[in-house]
Amino acid sequence: MSGGLAALLDDIAAMAKLAAASVDDIGAAAGRASAKAAGVVVDDAAVTPRYVTGMTPARELPMIKKIAKGSMVNKLLFILPVALLLSQFVPWLLTPLLMLGGTYLSFEGAEKLWEKLSGHEGHKKPVPMKGADHEKAMTSSAIRTDFILSSEIMVIALNEVAEEPILNRALILIVVAIAITIGVYGVVALIVKMDDIGLRMTLNDSDFSKKLGNGLVKGMPKLLAVLSVVGVVAMLWVGGHILLVGIKDLGWPVLYDWVHHLEVAVGDATGPLGGFLAWLTNTFFSFVLGLVVGAIVVAIIHFLPFGKKKHEEDDEHPTLEAHAEGDTVVVRPASAKAEPATN
């Protein structure tokens, strides 16, 4: 009897070790998969603060909480099941889907760059709504944008662990979804509340606290500007790299091989900095490819007849602004001036 109990305990111990090893493997795989999606994660963190800009401080964190909840629903209830089914039954479709997402990222990055260089940045119409309606509209818009970025994150992560059994794939993607959502929206919450934290610090008696608080308040716009640039670069780099690898996987390895050989040559020739400079070489050419592909899509959308027509139709409609006049809210074109009151 004691021998049987000892054997049972040995079996349980072996199973526990196996389970622990599996957890370690899943954690390591989730870490690798998350790292591969880092560029999209940076963009997600850079984009989201824009949606709460202009809101009252009391509504910023509740909005971020709603967006984070929507992001988690996007990843776990919609994207995860579809991605797993595709990887199980039509795995060959993952590469084209990744490339489609890479093209979209490249387009987004190139369009933001074009808007900056052409002076069209920020010409989008404000939402003529206030209060709860405005908050609901901005939250819904943020969740829709997150769905696209989350799809990219999950497909990139899935592609990294495509050889794992389906149960492991599911667990890895769940870990990735939870970790990235908490990480991204935790950082977003910190960024958004940075100026409020700084403002409170300026009220302390300590000179150091006041200086640090003033630095946080003044540094917030600069941080958002840096994040915006980093987000554009990350989109073009990640999008280009997805396309570079995808072209090779589809059977045209010439461009990938050329970049890889150049990457290896730079690494071998630069000694202690070889690893970093080799990575930088690959990143640079991925960025260039993303910029070229993105610019082509921007040109198609903005300059070919159907894209240009849509753009011109948007410009024909006046931007509306809401103005308070006494107890009434009046909506008029932004260029219109209020007529002076007459008796």
DAVENBEL-V923716 format. One record per run of one state. SS is the DSSP state (A for helix, B for strand, O for the rest). FROM is the first residue (numbers start at 0). TO is the last residue. If there is no record, write none. Layout:
# DAVENBEL-V923716
ss=(SS;SS)
from=(FROM;FROM)
to=(TO;TO)
This chain:
# DAVENBEL-V923716
ss=(O;A;O;A;O;A;O;A;O;A;O;A;O;A;O;A;O;A;O;A;O;B;O;B;O)
from=(0;1;36;37;52;56;89;92;118;130;160;165;201;206;249;253;269;270;303;304;316;319;325;327;333)
to=(0;35;36;51;55;88;91;117;129;159;164;200;205;248;252;268;269;302;303;315;318;324;326;332;342)
